[in-house]
């Protein structure tokens, strides 16, 4: 993959400036820019700066609300429901994570459901905030319709991401962050932009025939990972993300990829668990490090969940590599918005 290198601070500043130019408040713009760049630094390119032009288009068209009025619709014991008013998903999730940390610290567990939101980026960005607070966490979300259920042809489910993380006294938390589709939709877009093929088993065309062509996949459907088992997991995650609030299922959603003016009404769910209310944080962190070490010791080169992304992050320095196709889109975006080029 051809790429271009950008100074890290400069690309974050430019991304935030692009968001501010379409009405996003300074602090929210910094948050979103940081979340996108961290995804790229971890090698999760499908959730990185490739999304910035889409976000700007949706903000300009009204699919995303630059200055939302976040409202807590319901609060009961260790639970709360947040109406995000069409906010950038990162803005909604920061409020949700802050609240769930408070709830878990008080009750031992906390759960926050979110409605009327949009794409929240890489789930590990939010689980990192939970583990940094000494909490274990589960994070999931609805998306637009992109995935055919097992045995089906139509894009009925979302990519329905799942992130689970535990704090560790090792080098980094134990984190699994994944789409329940065989590949993330952003990876399909990136392959299309780069003129590359998809791996076998990722997608079908409109006629239900397997395809490795990204354009055909985008007019057809992605497949769930793991056949019928992965499809079942995806269905249940959609239930968790949407049925506890007024959020849309994927099949009820028009994705901003298709129509930037669409209010997706995405749903998120965040569950936090405080080990201090069980056997204590130190005990849990030590046990998790022990589990990570046991997994790594199972064979030469064996990695624990989260190891590849953290190795990618640690390998970075004061600059970042961006795919040339994404860099060209950013060049055009910054030029149109009058944002100083980070190059």
C-alpha positions in Angstrom: 0.0 0.0 0.0 1.4 3.4 -1.0 1.4 5.8 1.9 2.4 9.3 2.8 3.9 10.4 6.1 2.5 13.3 8.1 3.8 15.0 11.3 1.5 13.7 14.1 0.7 17.0 15.8 0.1 18.7 12.4 -2.4 16.1 11.2 -4.3 16.2 14.4 -4.5 20.0 14.3 -5.6 20.0 10.7 -8.3 17.3 11.3 -9.6 19.3 14.2 -9.6 22.5 12.2 -11.6 20.9 9.4 -14.2 19.9 12.0 -14.3 23.3 13.6 -14.7 24.9 10.1 -18.1 23.2 9.8 -19.3 24.2 13.3 -17.9 21.6 15.7 -16.9 23.2 19.0 -13.1 23.2 19.7 -13.0 20.6 22.4 -15.3 18.2 20.5 -13.2 18.7 17.4 -10.0 17.8 19.3 -11.6 14.7 20.7 -12.8 13.4 17.3 -9.5 14.2 15.6 -7.6 12.4 18.4 -9.8 9.3 18.2 -9.4 9.1 14.4 -5.6 9.5 14.5 -5.2 6.9 17.3 -7.1 4.4 15.2 -4.6 5.0 12.3 -1.7 4.7 14.7 -3.0 1.4 15.9 -3.3 0.2 12.3 -7.1 0.3 12.4 -7.2 2.3 9.2 -10.9 1.6 8.6 -11.8 3.8 11.5 -9.1 6.5 11.1 -8.8 9.6 9.0 -10.4 7.8 6.1 -13.6 8.8 7.9 -12.9 12.5 8.2 -14.3 13.5 4.8 -17.4 11.5 5.5 -17.9 13.2 8.9 -17.5 16.7 7.3 -20.0 15.8 4.5 -22.5 14.6 7.1 -22.0 17.7 9.3 -22.5 19.9 6.3 -25.6 18.0 5.1 -27.2 17.6 8.5 -26.7 13.9 9.1 -24.5 14.8 12.0 -25.2 17.6 14.5 -22.2 19.8 15.1 -23.6 21.3 18.3 -26.0 18.8 19.9 -28.0 19.1 23.1 -27.1 15.8 24.8 -30.0 14.8 27.1 -30.2 12.1 29.8 -33.6 10.6 29.1 -33.6 8.2 32.0 -31.5 7.4 35.0 -32.2 4.5 37.4 -29.7 3.0 39.8 -26.7 1.8 37.8 -28.3 2.5 34.4 -28.8 5.6 32.2 -30.1 6.4 28.7 -28.5 9.2 26.7 -30.2 10.9 23.7 -27.3 12.2 21.6 -29.3 14.5 19.3 -27.5 13.4 16.2 -24.0 14.1 17.7 -20.8 12.9 16.4 -20.5 9.4 17.9 -17.3 10.3 19.7 -19.0 13.2 21.5 -21.9 11.0 22.6 -19.5 8.2 23.7 -17.4 10.5 25.8 -20.4 11.6 27.8 -21.6 7.9 28.0 -18.2 6.7 29.2 -17.8 9.5 31.8 -21.2 8.6 33.2 -20.7 4.8 33.2 -17.4 5.2 35.1 -19.3 7.1 37.8 -22.0 4.4 37.9 -19.6 1.5 38.1 -17.6 3.1 40.8 -20.7 3.6 42.8 -22.6 0.3 42.1 -19.9 -2.1 41.0 -21.4 -2.2 37.5 -22.8 0.5 35.3 -24.6 0.5 32.0 -25.3 3.4 29.7 -27.4 3.0 26.5 -27.3 5.7 23.8 -29.8 6.6 21.1 -29.8 9.2 18.3 -26.0 8.9 17.8 -23.7 8.2 14.8 -20.5 6.4 14.1 -18.3 6.3 17.3 -15.0 5.3 15.7 -12.8 2.5 17.0 -14.3 0.8 20.1 -10.8 0.5 21.7 -10.6 4.2 22.1 -13.5 4.0 24.6 -12.4 0.8 26.3 -9.0 2.4 26.9 -10.8 5.1 29.0 -12.5 2.4 31.0 -9.4 0.4 31.7 -7.4 3.5 32.5 -10.0 4.1 35.2 -9.5 0.5 36.5 -12.6 -0.9 35.0 -13.4 -3.8 32.7 -15.7 -2.9 29.9 -18.0 -4.1 27.0 -18.8 -1.7 24.2 -21.0 -2.2 21.2 -23.0 -0.3 18.6 -25.4 -0.5 15.7 -24.3 0.7 12.3 -25.8 1.1 8.8 -27.1 -2.0 7.0 -24.1 -3.8 5.5 -24.1 -7.5 6.5 -26.3 -10.4 5.3 -27.4 -12.8 8.1 -26.2 -16.4 7.7 -28.0 -17.9 4.7 -29.4 -14.5 3.5 -28.5 -12.2 0.6 -29.7 -8.8 1.7 -27.7 -6.3 3.9 -29.9 -6.6 7.0 -27.5 -6.4 9.9 -24.8 -3.9 10.7 -21.1 -4.6 11.2 -22.1 -4.5 14.9 -18.7 -4.0 16.5 -17.8 -5.6 19.9 -15.1 -4.4 22.2 -14.2 -6.2 25.5 -11.3 -5.0 27.6 -9.8 -5.7 31.1 -7.2 -3.7 32.9 -3.8 -5.5 33.4 -0.6 -4.8 35.3 1.2 -5.9 32.1 2.3 -3.6 29.3 -1.3 -2.9 28.2 -4.9 -3.9 28.7 -6.3 -7.2 27.4 -8.5 -5.9 24.6 -10.5 -7.4 21.8 -11.9 -4.9 19.3 -13.6 -6.2 16.2 -16.4 -6.0 13.8 -18.7 -9.0 13.7 -18.6 -8.8 9.9 -15.7 -10.8 8.3 -14.1 -7.4 7.6 -15.0 -3.8 8.6 -16.9 -1.8 6.1 -14.1 0.9 6.2 -11.7 -1.8 5.0 -13.9 -2.5 2.0 -13.9 1.2 1.2 -10.1 1.4 1.7 -9.6 -1.5 -0.7 -11.9 0.1 -3.3 -9.9 3.4 -3.0 -6.6 1.6 -3.3 -7.7 -0.6 -6.2 -7.2 -3.8 -4.2 -9.3 -7.0 -3.8 -11.0 -8.3 -0.7 -10.1 -11.6 0.9 -12.2 -14.6 0.1 -15.2 -15.1 2.3 -15.8 -11.4 3.1 -18.6 -10.5 0.8 -21.3 -11.4 -1.7 -22.7 -9.4 -4.6 -26.4 -8.5 -5.1 -27.1 -11.9 -6.6 -25.7 -13.7 -3.5 -22.5 -14.9 -5.3 -19.2 -14.6 -3.5 -17.1 -11.7 -4.6 -13.7 -10.2 -3.9 -14.5 -6.9 -5.7 -15.1 -4.1 -3.2 -17.5 -2.2 -5.5 -19.6 -5.3 -6.0 -19.5 -6.0 -2.2 -20.7 -2.5 -1.5 -23.7 -3.0 -3.7 -24.3 -6.5 -2.2 -23.5 -7.4 1.4 -20.7 -8.3 3.7 -20.7 -11.7 5.5 -20.6 -12.3 9.3 -17.4 -13.9 10.7 -17.7 -17.5 11.7 -20.7 -18.5 9.7 -23.9 -19.1 11.6 -22.2 -18.5 15.0 -20.8 -15.1 14.0 -24.2 -14.2 12.5 -25.9 -15.1 15.8 -23.5 -12.9 17.7 -24.1 -10.0 15.3 -27.9 -10.3 15.8 -27.6 -10.3 19.6 -25.3 -7.3 19.6 -27.8 -5.4 17.4 -30.4 -6.3 20.0 -28.2 -5.0 22.8 -27.3 -1.8 21.0 -30.8 -0.8 19.8 -33.6 -2.5 21.7 -33.0 -0.8 25.1 -33.6 2.6 23.6 -35.4 4.2 20.6 -32.3 3.6 18.4 -32.7 2.1 14.9 -31.8 -1.4 13.8 -29.5 -1.4 10.8 -32.3 -2.4 8.5 -34.1 0.8 9.6 -31.1 3.0 8.9 -29.9 4.9 5.9 -26.2 5.1 6.4 -24.4 8.4 6.0 -22.1 6.6 3.5 -25.1 6.5 1.2 -26.8 9.8 2.2 -24.8 12.3 4.3 -28.0 14.0 5.3 -29.4 10.9 7.0 -29.9 10.9 10.7 -28.8 7.4 11.5 -30.2 7.2 15.0 -27.4 4.8 15.9 -27.5 3.0 19.3 -24.5 2.3 21.5 -24.3 0.3 24.8 -21.5 0.6 27.3 -21.1 -1.7 30.3 -18.5 -1.2 32.9 -17.4 -3.5 35.8 -15.4 -2.3 38.7 -13.1 -5.1 40.1 -12.8 -3.3 43.4 -16.4 -4.5 44.1 -15.3 -8.1 43.5 -11.8 -9.3 44.4 -10.1 -6.0 44.0 -8.4 -4.2 41.1 -4.9 -5.4 42.0 -6.1 -9.0 42.0 -7.9 -8.6 38.6 -5.0 -6.8 37.0 -2.6 -9.5 38.1 -4.8 -12.3 36.9 -5.3 -10.6 33.5 -1.5 -10.2 33.1 -1.2 -13.9 33.9 -3.8 -14.8 31.3 -2.0 -12.7 28.7 1.3 -14.4 29.5 -0.2 -17.8 29.3 -1.7 -17.1 25.8 1.6 -15.7 24.6 3.4 -18.7 25.9 1.2 -21.2 24.0 3.5 -21.1 21.0 6.2 -19.1 19.2 4.7 -15.9 18.0 1.4 -16.4 19.7 -0.2 -13.0 20.6 -2.8 -12.0 23.2 -5.8 -9.9 22.1 -4.7 -6.3 21.6 -1.0 -7.1 21.1 -0.8 -6.3 17.4 -2.5 -3.0 17.7 -0.4 -1.9 20.7 2.8 -3.0 18.9 1.7 -0.9 15.9 1.1 2.1 18.2 4.4 1.8 20.0 6.3 1.6 16.7 5.1 5.0 15.8 6.9 8.2 16.6 6.1 11.9 16.0 4.8 11.1 12.5 2.1 8.9 11.0 1.7 7.0 7.7 -1.6 7.6 5.8 -2.7 5.6 2.8 -2.1 7.6 -0.4 -5.7 7.4 -1.4 -6.8 8.7 2.0 -4.1 11.4 1.9 -5.4 12.6 -1.5 -8.9 12.9 -0.1 -7.6 14.8 2.9 -5.7 17.2 0.6 -8.9 18.0 -1.3 -10.8 18.4 2.0 -8.3 20.7 3.6 -8.0 22.8 0.4 -11.8 23.2 0.1 -12.2 24.2 3.8 -9.2 26.5 3.8 -7.4 24.4 6.4 -3.6 24.7 6.5 -2.0 21.6 5.0 -0.2 19.4 7.6 2.3 18.2 5.0 
